[in-house]
Amino acid sequence: MRYVVTGVGGFVGAHVCEALLERCHEVDGVDAFTDYYDPSIKRANAARLARHDGFQGLELDLAGSDLDDVVAGADAVIHLATQPGVRLSWSEGLAVYVERNISASQRLLEAARRTRVPRLVLASSSVYGNATGQTIGEDAPTRPFSPYGATKLAMEHLASAYGPNWGLSTVVLRYFTLYGPGQRPDMALHRFIAAVAAGRPVPLYGDGEQVRDFTYVSDAAAATFAAAEADVAPPSVFNVAGGSPTTVNDLLGLVAEHVGRPLITRHLPAQAGDVRATHGATARARRELGWQAEVSLDDGVKLQVVHQLGGG
């Protein structure tokens, strides 16, 4: 099969492409190598993928390039390109999120419609807001708690409109707090590991009792393949959650244990847009995709620590 994967240089995109190539699929990987974080990291990911015979890399901006030739003939398109991050999406920063998360996705949907792509998988996020104390199913109310979340939900609504109007088979995946080797340097677990290893205080926003449903990146990649290939009725939405809802304080304890150094924290005020708790129900993914998370949080943190600190 031939896949087109957007955001190929990013954390999730690189993992998804690597696994597809190991399964002997052909992959056209698309990335604009934007500067939200160091583009050299993304370019290094793409260069590693280029060692595979079945990979072709394309540098282009989804928000402005002609996309029909890119997606034409693909068996599936996996749309992972995004402008990430909650804190920079406020105020004047919103314009970039609108362009890269909404406008770019709409242009990709249009290209997929025109070229009759059989399946388009789109990566979203936990868009449920502050549903504290609940295990959240896909039919729960969506109340994004940041402009970033609002742009991801807008992308979902576009996908749900294109499906019934144009016969485009779309599947949306709501990823919950992804982590693992190669994680973006701005993400919390990467920063925690770096700080503990260096003996620096870990900046801890709020009281540390925020709960996140951590999902290992290989589990997320497996859900993505399943969504690309499953016989599901469009437009479909699935939670992709690791089933490991854990407080930030407990996560820090695991980091200190696996790094083998004491934990020092520096408490800072809670940040706007940070939800109190996430916990995704995955019964629908188990039933319709045949998917469930396999990597425990303890094992996953250990693997990321080993990789990030140079042991693998």
N, C-alpha and C positions, 0 to 999 in steps of 0.2 A: 504493500500500500504506500501511497505518497501522501505525506502530511506536510502542511504548511504550519509552522509554529511562529507566532509573533512574540517578541520579547525574549529572543533566544539567548541573549547574553546575560539575562538576569538570573537570579537565584533559582527560581522555580523552572524557568524556561530551559536552563542548561541541564537540569536534572531530567526533565521530561524528554528533551531531545536525546540525551545520552541513552536513556532506557529504550526509546524508540529505535535508535540505531543498533543497539545490542540485539534487538528483535528483528534486525535485517529489514526494517522499513527504510524508505527514502524520505529524507527530511529537507525541506527548504526552510531555513531559519532566517527570520526577519528581525532586524533591530535597528533603531536610530542612534543607539549609544548616547543617550542624553546625559546631562551632567548632574542629575539629582544626587548621585554619588560618583566616585571616581570612574570615568568611562574605561580606564585601562583594565579594571577588574572584569568588566563585561567583555571587552575585546579579548582578554585572555581566555575567558570561557568559550567564546566563539572560535578562537584559534584551536583550542583543544578539540572541539567538535569537528573542526575541519580536517582532522587527521583521519576521520572515517570516510570511506569511499562513498557512502550514500548520502553525505551531507553537502548542501550548497548554501552558502551564506549570502544574504542580501542586505546591504545597508540602505535603508530608506525610512522615511518618515510617513507613518500611516495617515497623518493629518493633512498631507499635501501631495503625496505621490499617487500615480496611477496604479491601482491595485488589481485590476481585472486580470492582467497577464500573470500576476503573482499567484493568484488563487485558482486560476482556470485549470481544470484537470485534476485538482486535488481530491483525494478520497475524503479528507477531513481537514478542517482548519481549526487550530487550537489557538485561541486569542489570549495570550498571557501578558502582552504589553500593557503597561499601566504607568500612571504617575502615582507612586506610592506615598504613604506618610500622611498622618492625621494633622500634625502640628503646623505644617507649612501650607495647609489648604485654606486657612482663614484669610480674611481681608483680601489684599491685592493678589495673594497667591492663588486664589480660586481660578483665575483666568486660565492658568496652565492646566489645571485639573479638568476644566471644562473641555479644553482643546484635546488633551491626550486621553481622557477617559470617556468622554461623551462623543465629541465630534469624530475622533479617529475611529471609534467603534462603529459609529453610524456609517462611515465611509466603507469600512470593512464589510458590514452587513449588506450594503448596496452592491459591492463587488461580488459577494457570495451569491446574492440574489440573481444578478445578471448572468453569472457564469454557472449557475445551478450547482453549487457545491452541495454534496449530499449531507454533510453534517458540519455544524459550526459550534464549537465548545467555547464558552466565554468564562473567564475567571472573575468572580466577584469576591465579596468579603462577607463578614458577619454584619448584616445591615439591620439588625434587630434593635440596636440601641441598648438601653439599660433595662434588660429583662432579668433583673437580679433574682437569683434563687430558682430560676426555672431552667428546665431542659427544653430547648427551643426547637420546635419543628418548623419545617419549611412554610407551613401555612400560618405561622404566628405573624402578628402585625409587624410591619417594617417601619422602624423609626430611627433612621440614621442619626448618630450623635455628633457628626462632624460634616463639614463640606465635602471632605474626601468620600465619606460613606454615601452622601447624597449623590455624588457623581457616579458611584458604582451602582446604586439603585436605579439611576436614570438609564445607565447602560442596560440593566436588566429589563427595564420597561421597553426600551427600543427592541431588544431581542424578542420579547413577548409579542410586540406589534408586528414584526417582520414575519414571524412564523405563520400565523393564520392568514395574514393578508397576501403573502407571496409564496406560501408553501415551503418556506425555508426551515429546515430542521435544526433548531437551536436547543442547546442544553447549557444551562448556567450552573456553575459550581460555586458554592459559597464556602471558601476556604476559611478555616479558623486557625489563627496564630501559627503559621508555619515556621518550622525551625529545622536545623540540620546542617551538615557540612556545606560550606560555601554560602552561608547565610549573609545577607547584605550587612555591611559594616554599621549601618545606622540602626539596625534592629536590636531589641533589648538583650536577647541572650548573647549575641556576639559581643556587645559592649560589656555585659556582666563578666563574661569569661576573660576578656582582655584586661579588665580592671582588677579582678581577683588575681590573675596570674602575675600582674605587675605590682601587686601590693598596694594598689591605689583604692581610695574609697569608691564604692559603687554609688552613683547618684540614684536615689530611690524616691520616685515621685509619689506623694501621698503616704499612706500608712503601710503599704506593701501587702495589704489584704485583698487587693484586686485579684479576681480569679480569671484565668484564661484557660481555654480548652486547647492545649498544645497538640499540634499535628505534625508528625515527622514527614519530611519532604518526600521520601520514597513512597509513603502511603498516599500522599496527595497526588503524586505522579501516577500511581496505580489507579486511583479514582478517575484521573483524567483520561487514561487509555480506555477505561471501561465506558466513560461517557461518550467517547468518540465512536465506539463500536456497538454499544448496546441498542437493542430494538426498543426504544422508548418513544412515547408520543410527544412531539414538540408542541409548545415550548415546555420543557421540563426544568425544574430547579431542584438541586440536591445540596444538602449540607455535607461538607467534607471536614470531619472533626475527629480528633484523635481519641476522644473518650477519656482524656486525662485532665479534667478541670482541676487546677492547682493554683494556689496563691503565689504571688510573686515572691513572698518571703520564703515559701517552701522551695521554689525554684532556685533561689539564691543558695539555700542550704545544699541542694544537689550540686550546684556549680562548685561551691567551696570543697565539697567532698571529692569530686572528680578532678578538680585542679590540684587539690592537695595543699591548699594554702588557706589561711584564716580569712574570714569575711569581715570587711569594714564597710559600713554604709554611711552615706551622707544624705539625710532626709531633706527633700525639697517639696514645695507645694504641689498638689495635684494639678495636672495639666488639662486645659480645656479640650474636650473631645474624647478623652479617655474614658471608656465605659467601665462600670464597676465589675461586671462579670459576664463571661460568655460560656455557654455550654450547649453544644449542638447535638440534637437528636439525629441519628443516622439510620433509623429503621428503613426509611425510604431508599437510601443508597444500597443497603443490604438486600432489600427485596427486589429492586429494579435493576441495579447495576451488578449485583453479586459482589459488592465491595464492603470490606470493613478494615479498620486500622489494625496493624499488626505490631508496630514497634512501640514498646513501653516508653514512658517519659524518662525513666532512669537510664535505659539503654540508649535512647536517642541523645540525651544530654552528654553521656559518656562519649558517644561517637563524635559529636560536634566538638567536644573539648579536645579529643585526640587529634582530629583533623586541624582544628584552628591553631593549636599550639605546636603543630609541626610533626606530629607522630603518625600521620597517615594521610 
